[in-house]
């Protein structure tokens, strides 16, 4: 299984951005069977959980600092996860990754860089 994250870039504080994560190697059934999460890692910091979308399609596990601003969705036919980020803050600047929520996780993709700056 491989993840390819995309859609990152430069956003202004208060702006919005949607990043995507497309999985290859999953069968249609397996992709929707797993709880999947978005993670992020800023320079010099540990990778942290942003939020999850469960096999049921419900979302949760949002970190306090993104709850109400970030939203997760998926397109199972496209095997793609989306992270819709709104009211961005400079501290949201990080590399964003997706993966299974629970271990064992698959190899990490290259991530997509989000930079929030004026």
C-alpha positions in Angstrom: 0.0 0.0 0.0 1.2 3.5 -0.9 -0.1 6.9 0.0 0.3 9.9 -2.1 -0.6 13.2 -0.5 -1.1 16.3 -2.5 -2.7 19.7 -2.6 -0.6 21.5 -0.1 0.8 25.0 -0.7 0.9 28.5 0.7 -2.2 29.8 2.4 -2.8 33.1 4.2 -3.9 33.2 7.8 -7.6 32.8 7.9 -7.6 31.1 4.5 -8.6 27.6 3.5 -7.0 24.7 1.8 -8.0 21.1 0.9 -5.4 18.4 0.7 -5.8 14.9 -0.6 -4.4 11.5 0.0 -4.8 8.8 -2.5 -4.1 5.2 -1.6 -2.8 2.6 -4.0 -2.6 -1.1 -3.3 -5.9 -1.1 -1.4 -8.8 -3.0 -2.7 -12.1 -1.1 -2.6 -13.2 -3.2 0.3 -10.1 -2.7 2.4 -10.0 1.1 2.0 -13.4 1.6 3.5 -12.8 -1.1 6.1 -10.0 0.7 8.0 -10.1 3.7 10.3 -7.9 6.3 8.5 -6.3 9.4 9.9 -4.6 12.6 9.0 -1.3 13.4 10.8 1.0 16.3 10.6 4.6 17.0 11.5 6.2 20.4 11.9 10.0 20.9 11.7 11.6 19.7 15.0 8.3 18.3 16.3 6.8 14.8 16.6 4.2 13.6 14.2 0.8 14.3 15.6 -2.7 13.2 15.0 -5.0 15.7 13.3 -8.2 13.7 13.0 -9.8 10.5 11.8 -12.5 9.1 9.5 -13.7 5.7 10.7 -14.8 2.7 8.6 -18.4 3.8 9.2 -17.7 7.1 7.6 -18.0 9.1 10.8 -15.2 11.4 11.8 -13.6 12.1 15.1 -10.4 12.1 17.1 -9.8 15.7 16.1 -7.0 17.5 18.0 -8.2 20.4 20.1 -6.3 22.9 18.0 -8.1 21.9 14.7 -11.6 20.9 16.0 -14.2 23.0 14.2 -11.8 24.2 11.6 -10.6 21.0 9.9 -12.9 18.4 8.3 -12.2 15.0 6.9 -14.0 13.2 4.1 -13.3 10.3 1.7 -14.2 9.0 -1.7 -14.0 5.3 -1.4 -14.3 4.8 -5.2 -11.3 7.0 -5.7 -9.6 5.6 -2.6 -8.9 9.2 -1.6 -9.1 11.0 1.7 -9.6 14.7 2.0 -8.6 17.2 4.7 -10.5 20.4 4.4 -8.7 23.1 6.4 -10.4 26.4 7.2 -9.5 29.5 9.2 -5.8 28.4 8.9 -3.3 29.7 11.4 0.5 30.0 11.1 0.8 27.1 13.6 -1.0 24.8 11.2 2.1 24.9 9.0 3.4 21.4 8.7 3.8 18.4 6.5 0.5 16.5 6.3 0.3 12.7 6.0 -2.4 10.1 6.0 -2.3 6.5 7.2 -4.3 3.9 9.0 -5.3 5.2 12.4 -4.4 2.0 14.2 -1.1 0.1 14.1 0.3 -1.6 12.2 0.5 1.4 9.8 1.5 1.2 6.2 4.7 3.0 5.0 4.3 6.8 5.2 3.9 8.7 2.0 6.0 11.8 1.2 3.4 14.1 2.7 2.2 17.4 1.4 3.6 20.7 2.8 1.1 23.3 4.1 2.5 26.7 4.9 0.4 29.4 6.4 1.9 32.8 6.2 1.1 36.3 5.2 
